[in-house]
Amino acid sequence: MYLDQNKLLRDMARAGRRRVVGLVLTALFGLGTVWGVIDYEGLRSGLDVYVFCLAVSLGVLVPAVQRRRRLKAAKAYEAAFSQSRRPELTLTELAAGLGRDSVAAMEKELRWLLDKGYLVNCGIVADGVEKVVLSGVPETRSEFIVIECPHCGAGNSLRRGAAGRCEYCGGAIKGE
């Protein structure tokens, strides 16, 4: 509802491949750099090439790791938005609900996900307090049901058909 699944899955696979390539190249050129520093079998003469290639491989690895982390965060945002009963969430409330420390970093991440088109049917507005505005949030509670946690027996309010975590024990629950 709030996540472009096809785009997310395609780009997560692409970021995963780039991460693997970056790891392999970083390991290879890192090892070559270490051998060049200790002058293993006369490799010191090519040390500048190994250091340059190591920097390039890190230039592939670091952005791929960051992109994959952001794409995983998109799933957490979508889950929080889907469970929301209100059409607006302040960034402070969202950060607290997701266990995030930095509201500013979370806002930057959200804006990136929105700009790239991973998060849909929502947006950030500044009305004195910055909020995430969700479209398609039901006005009534009829879509929400109380689910008993199979792990601890506590009652949890959850949108019908959605999956989530128990508010008390953290166990997996599903709204039937």
Stockholm file with secondary structure:
# STOCKHOLM 1.0

chainA/1-176         MYLDQNKLLRDMARAGRRRVVGLVLTALFGLGTVWGVIDYEGLRSGLDVYVFCLAVSLGVLVPAVQRRRRLKAAKAYEAAFSQSRRPELTLTELAAGLGRDSVAAMEKELRWLLDKGYLVNCGIVADGVEKVVLSGVPETRSEFIVIECPHCGAGNSLRRGAAGRCEYCGGAIKGE
#=GR chainA/1-176 SS CCBCHHHHHHHHHHHHHHHHHHHHHHHHHHHHHHHHHTTGGGGGGGHHHHHHHHHHHHHHHHHHHHHHHHHHHHHHHHHHHHHCSSSEEEHHHHHHHHTCSCHHHHHHHHHHHHHTTSBCSEEEEESSSEEEEESSCCSSSTTEEEEECTTTCCEEEEETTCEEECTTTCCEEECC
#=GC SS_cons         CCBCHHHHHHHHHHHHHHHHHHHHHHHHHHHHHHHHHTTGGGGGGGHHHHHHHHHHHHHHHHHHHHHHHHHHHHHHHHHHHHHCSSSEEEHHHHHHHHTCSCHHHHHHHHHHHHHTTSBCSEEEEESSSEEEEESSCCSSSTTEEEEECTTTCCEEEEETTCEEECTTTCCEEECC
//
